[in-house]
């Protein structure tokens, strides 16, 4: 008799850390009224304001399926961010969704031997565009996620890094640090002044909608992407067996190092459906929002989740791929 495997999903929420906030509370007080939304791809900002899908959709425009990358000026604006680690990371995460069969969360997200390696030179694109994000919520809790610059002042990350669909509450501040290495943000610090998520993410918390775009203010003149560069996004359909890289700031290795460093690993997409890609690339909490980068260093999805069997053993990781729905939302958020 064939043994059935029960796969369950949990979201890699940002790794909560007791840090001092470096950003002011620049974001709005999030209040979302579901009655104001009529389409799954309605765009919701940091105040809970809704922009209707039909008002921003580009379906009547000339079809494009990718945006251009930019390697940046390389101008450095180093800021030491070691004080983010003064009190250390908490050892636990607080996932939005628990294992439905055991009511427990699988504690590991590394599948087999750990294949992640440190990025030694984060000045080089695309690693320069991979950002560490420190976050603060209305209740005072703090945490971190990973994001990727996709425009001069836009960062792609996870929806669960900015809005908790269970409570329908959002972050009150976020600071973005591109190309962090050795606890130094080589290109400076940038406050988020707005963000966008889909109404469907807020209403359902579906993995296929677990993406968000942050809007950043400039720092000492230039925007983040002008200094550090930004990755283009590419619409995809079938990416089975394609090689992707996932880089970010995993909390387990940051704790081990005692410093904020960037790590990553590449591998092939093992399976997919119409909106989500799955892989056995190793990740850890803190890497929520890491881009799926193709071999041309274009963003074709965003890592968000892990899957375990009923015994809590890690089986695979996954996240929304840049389907036509995600591409349309994200590309319009660039404007």
N, C-alpha and C positions, 0 to 999 in steps of 0.2 A: 504494500500500500504506500502510495507516494506521500511523503511527509509534507504537510502544508506548512508554510511559513507565514506567520502573521507579521506584516510590516506595519509599523506605526510611525507617525510623524511627529516631530517636535521642532519648534523654531529655535534657531540659534539666536536668542536675543542677545543684545549687547551685554558685555561683561560688566556688572555693576562694580564701581570703584568709589571709595570714599575720598574724593579729590576736592580741591578748592576750585570753584568755577572761575574760569578766565574770561568768560563772555558775560556781557550784561544780558538781562532778560529782554532781548531784542525781538523775540517772536510774539505773535498775538496770543490772546487768551482763546484757546481752541474750544469752540462750541459748534457742533455739527447737527443740523436738522435734516434728517433723512428725507423729510417731505419735500425739501427743496431740490432733491436729486431725482432724475428720471431715467438716467442712463448709467450703466456700469462704469463707463469711462468718463463720466463727469469729473472735472478737476476740482479738488478741494485744497484750499491753501491753509496756512498756519492759523488763521482766524476762524476757520470753518466755513469760509465763503465759497460758494459753488459757482464754477464757470461751466455752463452747459456744453456738452460734447458737440452739439451742432454749431456752437458759436466758435469753437476753436478747430474743429476737424478740417483736415486738409484734403478731403476726398475730391474736392473740385479743383485742386491744384495739380500741376505736373507731377507725376509720380517720381519719387526718389526712394531709394532704399538704403542710403548710407549718408553719413556726414563725415567731413574731413577731420583728420587728426592734425595736431599742431605741436611741435616739439618744444616750444617755449623759448624765451630769451636766455634761460639759464641763470638769470640774475639771482644771486643768493641774498637772502634776508634772514639769516639764522637766528632762531630763538630756542633757548634751552627749555625743555618741557619736563625735565626730570622731577619737578615738584608735583607732577601728576601722580607720581608713584610714592610719595612720601610715606603714606600710611599703608601701602600695599593693596593688592587686589583681594577681594573676598574670594573664597574658594568655591562658591556656588553661583549658579545662574538662576534666573527666574523665568523659565520659558512661558510663553503665552499658552501653549497647548501641551498637555501631559500625554504620556503613553496611555492610550485608552484601554489597553488590556490589563495593565498592571498598576496603573495610576502612579507610575514612577517614571522618572526621566533618565534615559541612558546617560551615564556620566562621561562617556568618551565619544569623540567624533573622529579619532584617528583609526583608520581601518587597516589592520595588520601593522607591519613595521612603519614607523613614521617616515614619510618621504619628503617632508618639508625642509627646505634649506633657507638660510638667511640671505637676503639681498644685500650684498656688501656695498654697492654703489647706487644709492637712491637719487643721485644727481642725474643719472641717465634715464631718458624716456624709454619705456612707459612707467618705470618705477617712480619717477619723480611725480607722476600724476596720481599715484595711489595715496590716499589721504587717511590719516588717523583722525577720527571725529570724537571729541568729548561732548557729552550730552548732559542736560539737566532736565528733570521732570518737575511738574508743579508741586509734587509732594516732597521735593528736596532730594530724591534719589538721583544718583548719577551713574554714568556708564560710558562705554565707548563702542563705536562701530568702525567699520572701514567704508570708504567711499572712493569713487574715481572721478577725477575732473573730466567732464565731457564738453566743456565750453569755458570761456574765460572766467565766468563767474557761476558755473553750474556744476554740481556734484551729484552723481548717481549713487544711491545707496538703497537700503531696504525700507519698505513701508513700516516694518515693525521697529525701526530705529527712530521714527518720529511720531507715530501714532499707534497706541495700543487699541486694537479693535475690540477687546474685551471690555475695557472701561470707556473707550472712545474719548480718551484724553491724549493730548499731545505734549511734546517737549516745550519748554519755555526758553531754552537757549541751546546753542550748539556752536562749537568752534572747530574749524577745519585746519589741519596741519598737513600740507603735502610733503611727501618724500622724507618722512621721519627716519632717522638712523641714530643709534646711540643716544636716544632721548633728545635729539636736536632736530627741530623742524627746520630744514635747510632753506625753505622758501617762505617762511613766515607763518603767521596765524591769521585766519579770516573768519569773521563772525557770520553766521547764517542770519539773514534778515527775512527769509520766507522759505516755505517748502510747499511741494505739491504731491498729493497722493490721489489715487482714484477713489471714487465713492464706494466702489465695490470692495476695495480693501477694508475700508472702515466698517462696512456692513457685514462682511463675511470673514475677513482674515484669511482669504484663500491664498495658497502659495503662488498661484498664477498671477496674483495682483500684488505680490510683496515687493514693490519697488517704489521709490520716492526720488524726487529731485530737489536738492537744496539750492537756494539762491544766496550768493555770498556778497558781502561788501568788500571793497578794495582795502589794501593795507599798505600804508606808506606810499601811496600812489598807484602802482599797478594792481591789476586783478591777479588772483591766484594762477589762472590758466595762462596769463601772459608770461609769468615767470617760469612756472613748472611745466607748462604744456598741458594738453588735454587729448584724450583719446576719442576718435570717431566712434559712432555707433553704427551697427549694420543690422538690417533686418534679415532674419533667417527663417527657414522653414524646416528642413531636415538637416540635423547636424550629428546624426548618429555616427560614431567612430571618429568624429573630428577631434583633433587635438586642441585642448584649451589649457590656459594657465590661470591659476587663481592665487592672487597675492594680497596680503593684508597684514593685520596686526593681531595675531592670536594671543589671547590672554595667558595661556599656559606657558608659552615660551617667553613672554614678557616677564612673567613671574620668575621663571628660571634664570633669565638674564639679569634681572634687576634693572632693565632698561627697555625702552620702547624701540623695537626693531621690526623691520619688515621681513616677512617670510612668505614663501610660496612653493607651489608645486604644479607640475603639468601632468596631463593624462588625457585619455580619450573619453568622450561621452559614451556611456555604457548603454543607456536607454533613454527614451524620450516619449512624450506625448505631444499634442499640438501646441502646448504652451509651456511645458516644464521639461528641463533636461536633468538627467541623473548621472552620477559619476562616483568613482571611488577615490577621488582626490582628497587628501587629508586636509581638514580644517579644524578650527576650534572657536569657541565663543570669543567674540572680539572681531572675528572676520565676517560677521554679518554685513552684507553690503559689498563684499569683494566682487569685482567684475569677473565675468568669464571672458577672457581675452583669447581671440583666435590667433593664428600664427602671424597675422598682419598687425597685431596689437590693436584690433578693433574690439569694442565691447559688443558681445552677442548674447549677453544675459547677465544675471546677477545672482550670486550665491546667497541662499537664505536658510536652508533647512537641512536636517539630518533625519535619517530613518533607522530604526532599530527593529530587531525581532522581539518576540514576546519576553525574552530573557534579558532584554536590554543590551544585546550585542549590536554594535554598529554594523550596518549593512551597506548603506550608500548615503551620499549627500546629494543635494539638488537645489534648484532654484528656477525662477522664471527665465525663459529664454526670450530673445528679442523678436517675438512674433510680430505680425503686422499690427496687432492691438497695442502691444507694449511700445513698438517703434513709433507709432503715431502719437501716443501720449508723451513719450519722452522727447521726441523731436520737436513737438509743439511747445514743450516746457523750456526748450532752449531759447525761445523767442521772448 
